[in-house]
């Protein structure tokens, strides 16, 4: 057997968003990811040809967001963890709600979402799956969020598709390790940017800042991604002694995480952390939360969710603070807050008097971590993807492998 390999990115290769990639070898055609970029309006990848299987690394919408749309065209088989399947289902349903509320066209319906959920072929880290007679997929934990995977495909060549990954241990998941391969598909979200501090230092800085806000009589508001970041913050603040209220979709995600304990660094610690917090279930709860010390709530980019309700009440309070803990895409409300000190409240932009600070709790490998990971994988060929600054990785890696930086839609034959 000596089959060529054909690659085509359908999106997300020269940007952080809507990732999708076709890989063909011999009689096999695979689709890695099929995401959307949740913007205003959302943007989508190119449509794929018919495929034998969909490989999904994790549930975040820029990787999973358009998978239900595939089912409006034909049945599919999706290889991913059961946990990713369940979280994706939750996020897909939420996407329909957001599209309805924002007045955008909805690319799929609830029936497509149900079909996607029912088509999961569950696999776990370090498990193998034979595809046909000639191909084997091996899964590795990606260290990004609970349930996230990297895919190793063994054919004529050994191929590694990283998806999003992290090499640093966090409170919620352990970091991943390099995998020896011939062809490496490397995400580059943080290309050109290193994380300035160790995670333990950032955790201490966050707790110190919350303490400062509370002591001056304010409320520390932590807008957080519902998937993984909310739960990680709960773990970080578990023994802090603050009066903490937890609102938004992160509550549902936490319950799902606890069903899949083996994907967590410590399910017991997460359970204890959740038990120490007050959960918001009503408007009455939100009023009580505003009188507390710390609020953890979605959405992480502040484009919707309970966070806007809290900010409408706290926007003129100079004693309070908004502590951002995640990557903020351009055009997001949180980026507007960071850059201009303003927030868009459903069409009306207002000045925010609260203190605003950013803490780099990234779930992605930083620049030097990306380089060290790639070198340790010992590849012959590297495809740089999922990055708006791939150029920053070319020089450090060009001496160890042949580097490709394809454009969306471009077909590359190896």
Secondary structure, 3 states (H helix, E strand, C coil): CCCCEEEEEEECCCCCCCCEEEEEECCEEEEEEECEECCCCCEECCCCCCCCEEECCCCCHHHHCCHHHHCCCCCCCEEECHHHHHHHHHHHHHHHHHHHHHCCCCCCCHHHHHHHHHCEEECCCCCEEEECCCEEEEEEECCCCCCCEEEEEECCCEEEECCCCCCCCCCCCCCCCCCCCCEEEEECCCCCCCCCCCHHHHHHHHHHHHHHHHHCCCCEEEECCCCCHHHHHHHHCCCCCCCEEECCCHHHHHHHHHHCHHHCCCHHHHHHHHHCCEECCCHHHHHHHCCCCEEEECCCCCCCCCHHHHHHHHCCCCCCEEEECCCCCCCCHHHHHHHHCEEEECCEEEECCCEEEECCCCCCCCHHHHHHHHHHHCCCEEEEECCCCCHHHHHHHCCCCEEECCCCCCEEEC
